[in-house]
Amino acid sequence: MPKYLIMVSYSAEGQQGLLREGGTARKVATEAVIQRVGGSLVSHHFALGSHDVYVIAELPNNAAAAAVASTIGATGAVRTFETIPLLEAEEIDAAIKLSPIYRAPGR
């Protein structure tokens, strides 16, 4: 199943909710929304830096990833939400074998 890196930064409202409910409750809520679209939570980490939460999830497809992003993003509790598909080494090997030809601008 494809893996996705989900990066979240809380809004002030989201930070208040985190302070009220705690980290474990947020992890449980995240896992629930991922499971509702047929996925599974691989890891969930709070962080210091440009994003407050980093999640790796296995999701069935891009539509499921978009559903998770839309659902969480619509709450107003997050300031930024970014979902990045993660590729396995074998997928990169397959991509390299496709060998597309590209002419750079001006060449």
N, C-alpha and C positions, 0 to 999 in steps of 0.2 A: 504494500500500500504506500502511496507517495507520502513523503514527509514535508511538513511546512514549518518554517520558523515564524512565529507570531510575536511581534514586538508591540508593547502597549505602554503609553505614557498616560498617567491619570490626570484628569482635570482636578480642580480644587474639590469638586463634589466627589469624585472618585477617591481622592486622598482621605476625605472625611469618612467615607464608607469603609475604607481600609482600616482606619483608626478605630472605628466603631466595631467592625466585625472580625478583624484580624486576618492574617495571611492564609491560614488554613481554610477559612470559609471562602475566600476568593479562589483558592485552588480548586475546591470542591465545585464551585459555580462554573469555573472554566471547564473542568472535566465534564460536567453535565452537558454543557452546550455542545462540546465536541462529540460526546457520545450520541446526542440526539440526531446528529447528521451521519451516524454510522462510523465515526472515527474513534481514536483512542489517544489519550494523553501519554506522551513519552516522557516529557519532563516539564517542570514549571519552576521558574526561578525569579525571585525578586532581585533587583539590582540597583546599584547606585550609578548614575550616569545619565545618558541622554534618554534612556527608556527605563521605566519602572519595573516592567515584567517581560521576561523572555520565556516563551512556551515553544516546545517542539511537539507537534501533533501529527499523528498519522490520520490522513483523511482520504476518503475514497476517490476524490477528484477535485478539480478546480471549482466546480459548482458548490460542493460542500464547503470548501475554503471560503468562498464568497458569502455563503450563508452565515458562517461563523462570524466573519468580519462585519457583515451588515447588521447582524443581531447585536453584537457587542458595541459596534460603533454608534448605533442608534440610541444607546442609553444616555448619552451625554456625560457619562462618567469617565470617558477617556478623551484625552486631548489629541493624541495621534494613535493610529493603528496601522500597522504595516504587516503584510503577510508575504513571505518569500518562499517560493518552492525550493526545496533542497534536492539536489541531485546526487545519486550514488556514483561511485567511481566508474561502474560499468556503463552508466548512462552517458557519461562524458566520453568513454571509449567508443560507444555507438555513435555519438555526435561527431567525433573526429573522423570516423570512417565514412560519413556522408560526404565529406570533402566538397562543400559548395564552392563555387567560384564567384568572387566578388571583385569588382573594379572600384577602387577608392575614388572619391571625387577628385577631379583634376588630373587623374592618371590615365 
